[in-house]
Amino acid sequence: MDKILEEVKKERLRQNKKFGKQDHTPIEWIAILSEEVGEASREAVDHHFEYGLEELKLLGRTIVMDDIQDNRMRRYRKELIQVAAVAVQMVECLDRNEAGI
């Protein structure tokens, strides 16, 4: 778990560097989080239903299919780290606003 939390922390730092401190309303945060969850969902759905691999199945290209599926799972994991980082950022914003910072 420590490795995963460190990845979330690094992603938070990356987000801060890219966007700066973000103070959004709760509804804006939910929209941002939903967008990230949507990206993770897309990778999971594409992996599960093997979208776009029909032609490769017909050609018997299982090695290429496996590579595509492996890449989807890597992207899925990356998106989940981003989801976690955004959720952390949401709590940080909430705490800042409650503290009047």
N, C-alpha and C positions, 0 to 999 in steps of 0.2 A: 504494500500500500504506500510506503514512503516514496517509492519510485514514481508512482502515479501522481501523488500529491506534488512532488517536485516538478513533474511535467505540467501540471495545472498552474503552478506558481510561475514557471517560465512562460507559459502562454499568457498569463495575466500581465507579466512584464512586457511581453511583446505587444499586447493590446494597448497598454499604457503608452508605449513608445510610438505606436502607430496613431492612436486616437487622442492621447492625453487623458486627463481625468474626465470621466464622464458622469454627468449628473442628469439623469433622465427621470421622467415620471414613471410610476409603476406600470402604466399601460404601455409606454414606450419600451421599457425593459422587457415586458412580456413579449412584445413584438420582436425585439432583437433575439431573445431566447428562442422564440418559436421558429425564427428563421434558421438558427443554428440546429435546432432539433430537426427541422425539415431536411436540412442537408444530411444529417446522420440517417434519417429515415430513408432518404433516397438511396443511399449506399446499401442499407440493409435490404430494402425491397429489391433493388437491382440484383443483389447477390442471391437472395432467396429464389427469385423467379428467373434468374439467369437471363435478364433482359439483354437483348442484343447478341446473344450467343447462338441463336438458332442456326445461322449459316455455318458457324464453326462446328456445330454438332453434326450437321449434314456432311461436312468435309472431313469429319473425324479428327479435328484439330484440338485434341484434349489438352496438349501442353499449353497452347495459347489460351485456351479457356481457363485453365488453372491459373495462369499468370494474371489474367483479367480478374478472376475471382479473388486471388490473393491481394491484388491492388485495391479492390473494393473494400476488403476487410481492413487494410491499412488506412484507407481514407475514412472508413467508418470509425475506427479507433481515434484518428486525429480529430474528427468532428466531435466525438464524445468528450475529448479533452477540452475542446473549445466550448462545448455546452457547459461543462463544469466550471471553466474559467469565467464565463459570462454569469453563471449563477452566483459565483463568489463575488463578482463585481457588483451584482445587484444588491447583495447583502451589505457590501462595503458602502455603497451609495445610501442605502437605507440608514445605516448606522451614522454616516456623516450628517445626513439631514436631521436625524433625531437629536444628534449632539449639537446641531447648529453650526457645523463647520463648513 
